[in-house]
Amino acid sequence: NRLPIMDCDEVYNYWEPLYHLMYGTGFQTWEYAHEYCLRTYAYLYPLAAYSKLLQGTVVPTLDQVTPQWAALLVGGSRGINGNSDTAMMLSTQYDHPVGHDQLAVFVLMRASLAAFMACSELGFIAAVHHRTKGGISSKTNEEDPISLSSLAAVFMLTSAGMCHMSGALLPSTTMTLCWLQATAAYLRFRPTRFIFWAVLATLAIGWPFGVVVFVPCGIAVLYREYFAIHDESNGSGVGPASTRTSSASSQSQSPPRGGMVAIIK
């Protein structure tokens, strides 16, 4: 939550409408006006429900488990101006503290977005490690000490863009989250899960042009499933890719036809 909000669209096109859905007040940009209808509230309704859940459950719970001396250390106390300990503690992260539960919800919301992104990144790195088996050297056919998953983890941890994006309330952030989940599902030979994340990212976010990033893996999934069904119809005994997870995981040297090549050559 120390990271600044880099995009004005995040404030006026997403935080303001989200605030309006929760509290009934706030500014409305021309993109949300009925005359233009360039943005949809479908992306914000689930986030508003989650924010109300935080406001009704998490903040009161933190007030009960937070020692009063901890709030006093940061300049707050229970019952002052009707503000909770949690709000006072979280408000000290900013240069202009505002002791209010709405600010606590805002901070927890950004922390939740970053946590969801972190889980997606970990799932993606684990899928890369699972698919490449830690990395194979092309000369000695032995495990490479520097695996693809390790390189992916280093690049993602040191990326300033990923850092700033993780807690941003923007469709591009949610699209990246869905892409990481979908790609992890593709690498683990789970086409149903891949389709779920691809459709969710395309229809629920209100960013239909983002479907372009799912096209390569989508074509690969169709190609893989086509040959799997073709082999099954020829009596080879190979079922669809969704039922071949265990067999695919045991074939580290020969990936399925149409899938991403796992061995670095």
C-alpha positions in Angstrom: 0.0 0.0 0.0 3.0 2.3 -0.1 3.0 2.1 -3.9 1.4 5.2 -5.5 -1.6 5.0 -7.8 0.0 5.6 -11.2 -3.1 5.9 -13.4 -5.8 8.6 -13.1 -8.3 6.2 -14.7 -7.8 3.9 -11.7 -9.1 6.7 -9.4 -11.9 8.3 -11.4 -13.1 5.3 -13.5 -12.8 2.5 -10.9 -12.3 3.7 -7.3 -14.9 6.5 -7.6 -17.6 4.2 -9.2 -16.8 1.5 -6.6 -17.2 4.1 -3.8 -20.6 5.1 -5.4 -21.8 1.5 -5.4 -20.8 1.1 -1.7 -21.9 4.4 -0.2 -24.2 6.1 -2.8 -22.0 9.1 -3.4 -19.1 9.9 -5.7 -18.1 11.4 -9.1 -19.2 9.9 -12.4 -17.0 10.2 -15.4 -18.4 10.5 -18.9 -17.5 6.9 -19.8 -20.2 5.7 -17.4 -22.8 8.2 -18.5 -25.9 6.7 -20.2 -25.2 8.8 -23.3 -21.9 7.0 -24.0 -21.9 3.7 -22.0 -18.2 3.0 -22.7 -17.7 1.2 -19.4 -19.8 -1.3 -17.5 -20.5 -1.8 -13.8 -20.3 -5.6 -14.3 -16.6 -5.4 -13.4 -17.2 -3.5 -10.2 -20.3 -5.3 -8.8 -18.3 -8.3 -7.5 -15.6 -6.0 -6.1 -18.3 -3.9 -4.3 -19.7 -7.1 -2.8 -16.2 -8.1 -1.6 -15.6 -4.6 -0.2 -18.8 -4.7 1.8 -17.7 -8.1 3.1 -14.4 -6.6 4.3 -16.3 -3.7 5.9 -18.8 -6.0 7.7 -16.5 -8.8 8.8 -12.8 -8.2 8.5 -12.6 -4.7 10.0 -14.7 -5.5 13.1 -12.8 -8.7 13.6 -9.4 -6.9 13.4 -10.8 -4.4 16.0 -11.5 -7.3 18.4 -8.1 -9.0 18.0 -6.0 -5.8 17.8 -4.5 -4.7 21.1 -5.4 -1.2 22.1 -1.8 -0.4 22.9 -0.9 -1.1 19.2 -3.4 1.6 18.1 -2.0 4.0 20.7 1.5 3.5 19.4 0.4 4.8 15.9 -1.7 7.7 17.3 -5.1 6.2 17.6 -7.4 4.8 20.3 -10.6 2.9 20.3 -13.7 5.1 20.2 -12.0 8.4 19.2 -14.2 10.2 16.6 -16.1 7.0 16.1 -13.1 5.4 14.3 -11.9 1.9 14.9 -8.4 0.8 15.9 -7.9 -0.9 12.5 -8.7 2.3 10.6 -6.4 4.3 12.7 -3.5 1.8 12.3 -4.0 1.5 8.6 -4.3 5.2 8.1 -0.8 5.8 9.4 0.6 4.3 6.2 -0.2 7.6 4.4 1.2 11.1 4.8 -2.2 12.5 5.7 -3.8 10.1 8.1 -7.6 9.9 8.1 -9.1 7.8 10.8 -12.1 6.2 9.1 -13.3 2.7 8.4 -13.7 3.6 4.7 -9.9 4.1 4.5 -9.4 0.7 6.2 -11.6 -0.9 3.6 -9.6 0.9 0.8 -6.2 -0.4 2.2 -7.5 -3.9 2.7 -8.9 -3.9 -0.8 -5.6 -3.0 -2.3 -3.9 -5.6 -0.1 -6.4 -8.2 -1.3 -5.8 -7.4 -5.0 -2.1 -7.8 -4.4 -2.6 -11.1 -2.6 -4.7 -12.5 -5.4 -2.0 -11.5 -7.9 0.7 -13.1 -5.8 -1.2 -16.3 -5.7 -1.6 -16.3 -9.5 2.1 -15.6 -10.0 3.0 -18.5 -7.7 0.6 -20.8 -9.5 2.1 -19.8 -12.8 5.7 -20.4 -11.6 4.7 -23.8 -10.1 3.1 -24.8 -13.4 6.2 -23.8 -15.4 8.3 -25.9 -13.0 5.9 -28.8 -13.3 5.8 -28.6 -17.1 9.6 -28.3 -17.6 10.6 -30.7 -14.8 13.0 -28.1 -13.4 14.8 -27.6 -16.8 16.8 -30.1 -18.9 20.2 -29.4 -20.3 20.5 -30.0 -24.0 24.0 -31.3 -23.9 24.1 -33.6 -20.9 20.4 -34.4 -20.6 20.6 -33.7 -16.9 18.8 -31.3 -14.7 19.9 -27.7 -15.3 20.6 -25.9 -12.0 19.0 -22.8 -13.4 15.5 -23.8 -14.3 12.9 -21.9 -16.3 10.7 -21.6 -13.2 13.6 -20.0 -11.3 14.2 -17.5 -14.1 10.5 -16.7 -14.3 10.4 -16.1 -10.5 13.4 -13.8 -10.7 12.0 -11.8 -13.6 8.6 -11.4 -12.0 10.0 -10.5 -8.6 12.3 -7.8 -10.0 9.7 -6.3 -12.4 8.6 -2.8 -11.5 5.6 -3.2 -13.7 4.4 -6.3 -12.0 4.9 -4.6 -8.6 2.9 -1.6 -9.4 0.2 -3.5 -11.2 -0.4 -6.1 -8.4 -2.5 -3.8 -6.2 -4.1 -1.7 -9.0 -7.8 -1.6 -9.5 -7.7 -1.8 -13.2 -9.1 -4.3 -15.9 -5.5 -4.8 -17.1 -4.6 -6.1 -13.7 -7.5 -8.5 -13.6 -6.7 -9.6 -17.2 -3.2 -10.4 -16.2 -4.4 -12.4 -13.2 -6.7 -14.4 -15.4 -4.0 -14.9 -18.0 -1.6 -16.3 -15.4 -4.3 -18.7 -14.1 -5.3 -19.7 -17.6 -1.7 -20.3 -18.7 -1.0 -22.3 -15.6 -4.0 -24.5 -16.4 -2.8 -24.9 -20.0 0.7 -26.0 -18.8 -0.9 -28.6 -16.4 -3.1 -30.0 -19.2 -6.4 -28.8 -17.7 -8.4 -27.4 -20.7 -11.6 -26.9 -18.8 -10.0 -24.7 -16.3 -8.2 -22.8 -19.1 -11.5 -22.2 -20.9 -13.1 -20.9 -17.6 -10.4 -18.3 -17.0 -10.3 -17.2 -20.7 -14.1 -16.8 -20.8 -14.1 -15.0 -17.4 -11.5 -12.6 -18.6 -13.2 -11.9 -21.8 -16.8 -11.4 -20.6 -16.7 -10.3 -17.0 -14.0 -7.6 -17.1 -15.4 -5.5 -19.9 -12.2 -5.7 -21.8 -13.0 -7.9 -24.8 -9.9 -7.0 -26.8 -7.8 -8.6 -24.1 -8.9 -12.0 -25.6 -6.0 -11.7 -28.0 -3.5 -12.9 -25.3 -5.5 -16.1 -24.9 -5.5 -17.0 -28.6 -2.1 -18.8 -28.8 -2.9 -21.1 -25.9 -6.5 -21.5 -27.1 -5.3 -22.7 -30.5 -2.9 -25.1 -28.8 -5.6 -26.5 -26.6 -7.9 -27.1 -29.6 -5.0 -28.7 -31.6 -4.1 -30.9 -28.7 -7.7 -32.0 -28.0 -8.3 -32.7 -31.7 -5.4 -35.1 -32.0 -6.3 -36.7 -28.7 -9.9 -37.4 -29.9 -8.5 -38.5 -33.3 -6.1 -41.0 -31.6 -8.9 -42.3 -29.4 -11.2 -42.9 -32.5 -8.4 -44.9 -34.1 -8.3 -47.2 -31.1 -4.9 -46.1 -29.7 -6.4 -46.0 -26.2 -5.5 -42.4 -25.6 -8.3 -40.3 -24.1 -8.9 -36.6 -24.2 -6.3 -34.3 -22.7 -8.4 -33.7 -19.6 -8.2 -37.4 -18.7 -4.5 -37.8 -19.5 -3.1 -35.6 -16.7 -1.4 -38.5 -15.0 0.0 -39.9 -18.2 1.2 -36.5 -19.4 2.9 -35.8 -16.1 4.9 -39.0 -16.4 6.2 -38.2 -19.9 8.9 -35.7 -19.2 10.9 -36.4 -22.3 8.1 -36.5 -24.9 5.3 -33.9 -24.5 1.9 -34.5 -26.1 1.4 -33.6 -29.7 0.4 -30.0 -30.1 1.4 -29.0 -26.6 4.1 -26.5 -25.6 7.5 -28.1 -26.0 8.9 -28.6 -22.5 12.5 -29.6 -23.4 14.9 -26.8 -24.2 16.7 -27.7 -27.4 
